């Protein structure tokens, strides 16, 4: 979000940076994206000979020649014309003594590839260009030993482009973010020519005797931008000759206010977020329902973007999500299969990459005590640890020793990804109260780790093994705290508010594949395995979610 000094200063800022030091961007590489058209040709000429504000902390200033680097991407869409554009850019960069990099991509083939997921040639070409610019900027920063943020990627967007984008987004339907049109800066990408018109840049090139190449496809009104450029903008200009100037001012205001609202929305998202994992964001639905709708819309967009960056939302999609939030229940499917649902007071936003799978089963080895029973002086002298890394069937590493993914969206406990269960034996020293030790351990770990009676769990002082799998139909246990009363595991999971889609991914520790339940991790141990005053060897089970993110 720009400050007053950044937006309105015409030269070097009057006030020094708070640190008193110039930013790394003042000396970083500057990648000029040049296609060969009038606007980008003018950009190259101005960067080499005049002052430009590339938002590096120096205001309008000359750019050191050694910082400049030209990038041209040949999309291979126009045959011989594309090759001529490439040669033109090479020669122009050589004339001004600026290094030039040319990349060639078959954009038409990429647009038809199923993996791309986008058949719009213009969109694919744009993604290709910016990806190439990002790679080049990173390479130049690495060569110079500078952070990547020091680089600037400069495009030749003009007031005309900004006006056209405004009308395009208005036709398609957009909020303030779309109507703010092309921003002056987004991360490393800066656009110093937004105050200039296409006609002004063409006049500049004519005065210097420089020709440029025209892309004939720009006249094809089949494309929305060309339609706006040739049909709508001329009529608006006829009504108001100062259209471009007014649109620049309007888009600046919308862009600044949009940036401010986005900042507020990011803060709101952080306060509403219960947890986050790859492909999954969980928000407090009740508090979201009480949030101002202007912020709530943006929070939904940010949450969906975090779960699935490729998902493109329309206003109707956001409205659908807010409707189920207001109702307190329900579900909906967004573009690219993103699933949103409200359950147990939480809004779950889940992409296909986070779709749950059945938990893989496996043996958890329990090593023997470090010494013979009776030789351990304190509880703090445990034996070695057995480890079982849990994975999802059909995931990256299904199986007993695989490193896969486990997701258990219990609103009270968090989201668990790439989870691990460990086991070890601990001996109770003489004079210690095993029951008090077990209770203190449970309080300290808040259920993520438990101490159980080893013998009651089917494990001797010489060790053994436990079976870990997913909940099975008909599972029954005696949950600790219910004084020996039995309960269906399915009912326990409902009471603990584990969403139905995640219940088959809750790990259940058993004495054997068909034996009784010892622990439903990390929810509840079985009463029959609890520690008593007579317990001498304790079994410590620990549930570790390697990417646990929980907001308590």
N, C-alpha and C positions, 0 to 999 in steps of 0.2 A: 504494500500500500504506500503510494508516494507521499512525501511530506511537502509542505509549502515550498521549501527551498528547492527540492528536486523538480517540482512541477513548474515553478514560475521564474527561477533564476535563469538569466540569459547568458551568463558567463560562469566563471568559477563561483561556487557558493560563498556568500558573505560570512557564514558561520562555519567554523572548523568542525570536523568530525569530533564527537565526544572523546574518542581515543587519542586525537591529535595526530593520527597516522593516516596516510592515504591507504585506501583499500587495495587489495591485490588486483582488482579489476582495472586499475589505472595502468597496469603494465601487461595485462594478459593478452593472449592472442585474440584477434578479431576476424571472424570468418564471415566473408561477404557472400551471400547466396545470389548468384548472378545467372539468369536464364538466357540473357541476350536481348530481351525486350527493352523498350524505352526506359521503364522505371528502374530495372536492375542495372542497366548500362549507366544511367545517371547516378545510381548509388555508388558504383565503382569509381566513376569520375570524381564525384564529390568527396568520397572517402580519401582519394589519393591527392586531391588538390585544395579542398576547402575544409571548413570547420563543421563538425557534426557532433550532436549530443548522443552518445551511445550509453548513457547512464552508468558511467564508470567513475562518477564523483568529480569530474572536471568540467561539467557543463558543456557548452558549445566550444569545441577546441579541435585543433588539428590532431589527427591520429598518426602516431609514429609509423613510418612506412614499414619498419621491421615487424610491426604487430599485425599487419594486414595479410590475409590469405583468401584467395578466391576459390569458391566451390561452384562447380557446374554439374548438374545431374542430367544426363541424357536418358529420357524416359523411353526412347526407341518407339515412339508412337507415330512419328511423322516422316519416316524414311530419310531421304536425302536432306530435307529441311532440318531435321534434328542434327545431322552431321555438320551441316553448315553453321548452325547455332553454336555447336561445340567448338568449331575452329575459330569462329568469331570471338568467343569469350577468351579462348587461349591467346589469340593475337592481341586483344585489348589489354589483358592482364600483363602480357609481356611488354607492351608499350609503356605501361606505367611501372614496370619493374616489380610486379607483385606476383608471388608464387601462385600457381593455379593447380587445383586438383579436379580431375574429371572422373565421375563415376557413371557407369552405364547400368541401367536396370530395365528388364523387360516388364514394364508395368502392366501391359495387357495380360501377359501370362500370369502375373501375380494376382491380378483381379479375378481371374478364372479359377485360381487354385482354391480347393475347399478349405485348406488350412487358414487362408486369409480371412474368411468370414465376411468379406466386403467386396461386392462386385462393382462398386462405384469407382471407375477409373480415376476420377479426380481425387477422391479420398485416398486411394492407394498411392497415387503419385505424391500427394502432400506428405503422407506418412514416410514414404521413401526418402523424400528430400530432407525432412527434419532428422530422420534417423542418420542419414549420411553426414549432415552437419554436426550432429552430436558426436559421432565417432571421430570426425576430424578434429573438432574442438578438444576432445579428450586426449587425442594423440599429441596435439601441439602443447597442451598443458603438461603432459607427462614429459615431453622432450625438454621443456623449460623448467621443470621442477616446481610447477605452480599448482595450486588446487584447481579442480575443475570449475569451481564457481568464478574463477578469475576470467574465464573466457567470455566473449560476447559473440553471439550469432546474430548477424544483422540482415534483415530482410528489407525489401524495397516497397513495402505497402505504403500507399498514398491515401490522401483524403478521399479520392474516388473509390478506392477499395473499401475504405471504412463505410462510406455512404452506401455502397452496393451491398455490403454485408448486413448493414442495418435493415435495408429493405428486404433482403432475402430472408432474414430471421423473422421479420415481421410477417412476411407472407406464410412462412412455415408454421409460425406460432412459437413464441419464445417469451421467457421472463426477462428480467432486467439484465441478467448476465449475457443473454444473446443479443439484446438490444444495445448493450454497451459496445457491441461490435468488436473490432480488432483492438486489443489492448496495446498500449505503448511498450509495455514490457511484460513478459511472462518468463520467470526464471532467468535463463541466460539469453533468451531471444529478445532483441530490442528492435524497434521500428522508428528510426529517426526521421523518416520522411512523411509522417502522417499529417503534418501541417501543410504539405505541398500537394498541388494537384498534378494530375497526369499531363495536362496541357503545359504547365510551368516547366516540368522536367523535359518535355519534348522541345520547348523553346530553348532551354539551356543547352541541349545537345546540338540543336541547329546552329546556335551562336558559336559553338566550338567546332563546328564542322564534323561532328561525329554521327555516323549512321547507326541504326539499330535494326534488329530483326523483328518482324511482326509474326505472331502466331495466328494463322488463318482460322484456327478453331475458335478464336475469341469472338468471331462474328456469328457463330452458330447459335441462334437463339433457342435451340433445343435445350441447351444448358441454362439453368436458372440464372446463373450470374450474368451470362450474356443477355438473357431476356431483360433482366433488371437494368443492365448497362445501356442497352440500345432502345428499350421501350419505356421504362419508367423514369430513370434519372433525367433524360432529356426533357420530358414533360415537366418534371419538378423544377428543373433549372429554368425553364421558360417562365414559370410562375415566380420563381425567386432566384435571381442570378447569384445571390450569396449563399446558395444552398450548401455548398461544400464547407464553407466557413462555419455556418450554423451547425451542420451535422458534426463537425469535429468538436465544437464546444459541447454539444448535447451528449455525444458519446463519451467525452472526458468526464462529464458530470456523472453519467450513468455508471461508467467504469469505476470511478472513485467511490461512489456510494455502494456499488456492488462489492468492491474489495472490503469496505468497512463491514458490511453485513456478513460477508463470508468469514471475516475474522470473528465476529460475534457468534456466528454459527459453529465455528470450530471450537470455541470455548463451550458452547452449549453441548456439542457432541461429546466433548471430554467429560462433562458433568453427567450426561445421560448414559454414557457407555458403561455397561456392566462388564463386558469382556470382549476380546477380539482374538481371533485366530485366523489362519490362512483361509480365505474364502468365507469367513463368518464374522458378523458383527451383531452384538446383542445390546439392545437399548432398553431402558426403563420405559415401558409403554405408558404407565400412569403419568409420569412426569412429562413425557413427550406430549401427551394429550392436553396437558395444562400449559404448554409452551405457546407463545405467540405464533400464529400461523405463518407469518413471514419468515420467522426463524425456523419453524418446524419443517417447512418445505425444503429449506436448504440442508437441514440436518439429515433428512431422508436422502437427499441427493448425495451428500457426503458419505453416508453410511453405505449406500449402494455402490458408490465408486470405490470405497475401501474394500468391499467384498468382491466386487467384479469390475475392475477398471475399464473393461471394454464395453460395459453396458451403457447404452445411451437412452436416457429417460426423457419422456415427453411429459407435459403438464398433467395429462390424464393419468399417467402411471403414478406420479407423486400423489395426486388426489385420491387414487384408489388405495394407496398405502395409508394415507391419513384417515381415510374412512374406516378402515378396519382398526386403526389405533383408537379412533373415537368410539367405536362400537365395543372395544375391549376384547374382541375375539375375531377370528376369521383368518383367511389366507388369500394370497394372490400370487400369480406368476408374472414376472416382469420379463423384458427382453433378455435373450440369451439364457433363458431358463432360471433366472434368479428367483428363488423362493422367499417370500416374505410372509410371516405369520405371527399373530399375537397369541400367546399362550402363557398362562401363569404370570400375567402381569409384565411380560417381556416381549419386545419386538425382535424376532429373529430374522436377520437378513443373511441368506445363505446362497452362495453360488454353486454351480454344479461341481466345482472342484472340491467343495466341502461336503458333498452328498454323503450321508452316512452309509457304512457297510457293516456287515456282521463282524464281530470281534473274532480274531483268530485265536484258537485254543493252544495250550502248551503246558509243559511241566515246569514248575518252579522248584529248583533244587534248594534244599535247606542244608547247609553244611553243618558238620558236628561242632560241638563246643570247642573252644580253644584249648581247654584242659579238662581233665576228668571232673565229674561232678564233685562238689565239695572243696575244690582247690581254688576256686575264684574268690577273691577277697571282696569285691564290690560288684554291683550291677554294671558298672562302667567297663567291664572287661568282656566284651561280646566275642562271639566266634566270627569266622569269616562270613562274607555275605553272598547269598545266591541272588542272581539277577535274571529277570524275565522282561524283555522289551516287548511291549504289546503292539500288535499291528492289526489292521483291518483286512478281512478276507477280500481279495481282489485289489488290494492297495499296493503300495510300493514294496512291502516286504511282509507278506502274510506268513505266519508260522511262529514257532515258539521262540526263535532267536532273532526274528526279523525286526527291523526298525521301521515301523509303519506309522499309522495315525489312529488315534483314539479320540473321539469327541463325545463328551458327556455334558450336555448343557443343563445341568442342575443349576437353577438360578441362584441357589445359595452357595454353590461351591465353585463354579467356574467352568471353563471350557478346557478340555484336556486333549492335547495333541502330542503324538510321539511319547506316550506314557510308558512308565517303567514301574514294575513291582519288585521290591527287594525283600529278602527274608534272611534272618539270622537268629541264632539262639543266644539267650542271655541267662546267666545263672543268678539267682537271688542269694545274696550273702546272708550269713547268719545274723539274726536280729533285725533284719529288714522286714517291712510290711509289704508283701507283694501286691495286695489290693490297692494300697495307697500309691504305690509306684505306678500301677496301671492307670489309675485315675489321673495322676499328675501328668503322665505321658499323653493321655488322651486330650487333656486340656491344652497342653502345650502345642500339640500338632493339629488340634481342631478337627480330628477325624481322619486326617491324611495318613496317620500312622497309629497302629494299635499294638498293645501287648496282650497276648493270649496265653493260655496254659498250653504248653507244647504237647504234653501227653494227650490232653483232651482234643487237640487238633490233629492227632495221629502222627506226631513227630517225637522220636526219642532223642536222648542226649547225643546219640551217634549220628543224628541228622535224618534226612528222608526227603520226600518231595511232595509237593501239592499240585493239584490240577487247577488251571485257570482257564475259564471259558466265558461265554456270554450267557445271559439268563436263558433257561430252558423252560418249555411249556410244563406246567405242573410243579415248578420249583416251590418248595416250602421251607421256611426257616423259623427259628425262634429268636426274633430280634432282641438284642441286649436291651434291658430296661423293661421288658414286657413280662418278666417273672415266669419265663418258661412257656408262655402262650405262643402257639404257632401262628404263622401268618403267611399268606401267599406272597412270593417275591414280587409278583406283578402289582399287588395292592401296596406293598411297601414303596415301590417306585412311584406309584401314583401319589401316595402320601408325601413323599419327599419332593414332589413336583418335578420329576424328571420328564421332559417332553417325550411323547410316544415315539417320535422318530429317532430318539437317541437311546432308548432303553436297551436295545439289542447290543449296544456298545459299552454297557456298564460291565466291568470285570467282576466275575464271581470266583472266589477262591474256595476250592473244595478239597476234601481229603483224598479223593480219587475221581475219575470221570463219572462214576455213578454214586460217589459218596456224599455225605452231608455237607452242607455249606458251612464254611468257617468264617468268611468275611465277604460282604458285598462292598467293594472298594469304590470310593472312600465313604460309603454311606453308613453301614452298620455291621458290627460283628455279630456272630451267633452267640446266644446266651450260653449254650452248652460248652463253648470254648473259652468262657470268661476265666479270669484269674481269680483264684480263691486263696484263703489263708494257707492252704496246704501246698500251693504251687511252689516248686523249686526251680524248674527250668521254664523260662518264658520264651515264647515265639514272638519276635518283633517283625511285623509286616508293615512295609512302608510303600505308599503310593506316591510316585513322583511324576508330575506332568511337566515335561521338559520345556513346554511353551505355555505353561499355565499363565493366564492373564485374568485376574479376577478383581472386581471392585466390590469390596465388602461394605 
